[in-house]
Amino acid sequence: MRCMEAGDLKISQKGLYALQAMMTLARRHEQGAIKIRDIAAESDLPEKFLELILLELKNARIVDSVRGARGGYQLRRHPSEIPLSDIIRLVDGPLAPMGDAEQLRGLIAKDADHRALYEVFLAVRDAAAKILENTTVADLVAEKGRKGPGGKSGASPAKTKATRA
């Protein structure tokens, strides 16, 4: 599986697809359940792979499935209550360039010769985690105040909430 690298944070193709599908569900949140084929078409994703991703998101209680003629998938919570970190951790695992935060803290404690290096990795992990934990699916699809790639103007509703720990 190909990976997109954002600095030291690696996001798999599956992770990108999951985020894109979540954006589609967020844009259509008020419409109820959306059929897989519609999500795939709108997000330009392979339908078979999307089925597996949505099943994983359903098992993690991030999305719900609805049976029947008007069935499909929908977000379980409001898009402003779903941080990107939940999706990325589910699909791709820890947010650190190597291991998770506890592993890095352990290396810092026992490897004095390389402590400074592991402290940098931990700082990168913490910075990435903070951004991903405080950016929601709603932030990705917000049209108001969008400045363009790489920035937004104005505070989004999710940013005014208390910071998640």
C-alpha positions in Angstrom: 0.0 0.0 0.0 1.4 3.4 -0.9 1.9 6.0 1.8 1.7 9.7 1.7 4.3 11.3 3.9 3.5 14.5 5.8 6.9 15.2 7.4 7.5 12.1 9.5 3.8 11.2 9.8 2.9 8.4 7.3 -0.7 8.0 6.2 -1.5 4.9 4.1 -3.7 5.0 1.0 -6.3 3.3 3.2 -6.1 6.1 5.7 -6.5 8.7 3.0 -9.5 6.9 1.6 -11.1 6.7 5.1 -10.6 10.4 5.6 -12.1 11.2 2.1 -15.1 8.9 2.8 -15.6 10.7 6.1 -15.5 14.0 4.4 -18.2 12.9 2.0 -20.4 11.6 4.9 -19.8 14.9 6.7 -20.9 17.0 3.7 -24.1 15.0 3.5 -24.6 14.5 7.2 -28.0 16.0 7.2 -29.2 13.7 4.4 -29.2 10.5 6.4 -27.7 7.3 5.1 -25.7 7.4 1.9 -25.2 4.3 -0.3 -21.7 3.0 -0.7 -21.8 3.5 -4.4 -22.7 7.2 -3.9 -19.9 7.7 -1.4 -17.4 5.9 -3.8 -18.5 8.0 -6.7 -18.5 11.3 -4.9 -15.1 10.6 -3.2 -13.6 8.9 -6.4 -12.8 5.8 -4.3 -12.8 2.1 -5.3 -16.1 0.7 -4.1 -14.8 -2.7 -2.9 -12.0 -1.1 -0.8 -14.4 1.4 0.5 -16.7 -1.4 1.8 -13.9 -2.7 3.9 -13.0 0.7 5.3 -16.6 1.5 6.2 -17.0 -1.8 7.9 -13.9 -1.0 10.0 -15.3 2.5 10.8 -18.6 0.8 11.7 -16.9 -1.7 14.1 -15.2 1.3 15.7 -18.6 3.0 16.2 -17.6 6.0 14.1 -20.3 5.3 11.4 -23.6 3.4 11.4 -25.0 1.3 8.7 -28.7 1.4 7.8 -30.4 -1.5 6.0 -33.0 -1.3 3.3 -33.8 0.5 0.1 -32.9 3.9 1.7 -29.9 2.3 3.6 -26.3 3.0 3.5 -23.8 4.6 5.9 -24.0 7.7 8.0 -21.9 9.3 10.7 -22.7 8.2 14.2 -21.8 11.6 15.7 -21.8 15.1 14.4 -18.8 15.8 12.2 -17.5 18.4 14.7 -17.2 15.6 17.3 -15.0 13.3 15.2 -11.3 14.2 15.4 -9.0 13.1 12.5 -6.8 11.4 15.1 -9.6 8.8 15.8 -9.7 7.8 12.1 -5.9 7.8 11.5 -5.2 5.8 14.7 -7.9 3.3 13.7 -6.7 2.8 10.2 -3.0 3.4 10.4 -2.1 3.0 14.1 0.1 5.3 16.2 0.8 8.8 15.2 4.5 8.6 15.8 7.2 8.3 13.1 8.4 5.3 15.0 6.4 3.5 17.7 3.9 5.2 20.0 4.4 7.9 22.7 5.0 5.3 25.4 7.7 3.5 23.4 9.4 6.9 22.8 9.3 7.8 26.5 10.8 4.4 27.3 13.7 5.0 24.9 14.2 8.5 26.3 14.5 7.0 29.8 16.9 4.2 29.0 19.0 5.4 26.1 21.0 8.4 27.3 23.2 8.4 24.2 20.2 9.0 21.9 17.9 10.7 24.3 17.9 14.0 22.3 16.9 12.2 19.1 14.0 10.4 20.8 12.9 13.7 22.4 12.7 15.2 18.9 10.6 12.3 17.7 8.3 12.6 20.7 7.9 16.3 20.1 7.0 15.6 16.4 4.5 13.0 17.5 3.0 15.3 20.1 2.7 18.2 17.6 1.1 16.0 15.0 -1.2 14.4 17.5 -2.3 17.8 18.8 -3.2 19.0 15.3 -5.0 15.8 14.4 -6.8 15.7 17.8 -8.0 19.3 17.4 -9.0 19.1 13.8 -12.4 17.5 13.1 -14.0 16.1 10.0 -16.3 19.2 10.1 -13.2 21.4 9.9 -12.2 19.7 6.7 -15.5 20.3 5.0 -16.2 23.8 6.3 -16.7 26.2 3.5 -17.0 29.4 5.6 -13.8 31.1 6.3 -11.7 28.9 4.1 -8.6 30.6 3.0 -7.4 28.0 0.6 -4.8 25.2 0.8 -2.8 25.3 4.0 -4.9 27.7 6.0 -8.2 28.9 7.2 -9.3 32.3 8.4 -11.5 32.7 11.4 -12.0 30.2 14.1 -14.1 27.1 13.4 -16.7 26.0 15.9 -14.6 22.9 16.8 -11.6 25.1 17.6 -13.6 27.0 20.2 -14.3 23.8 22.2 -12.1 22.8 25.1 -8.9 21.2 23.9 -8.9 17.4 23.9 -6.2 15.8 26.0 
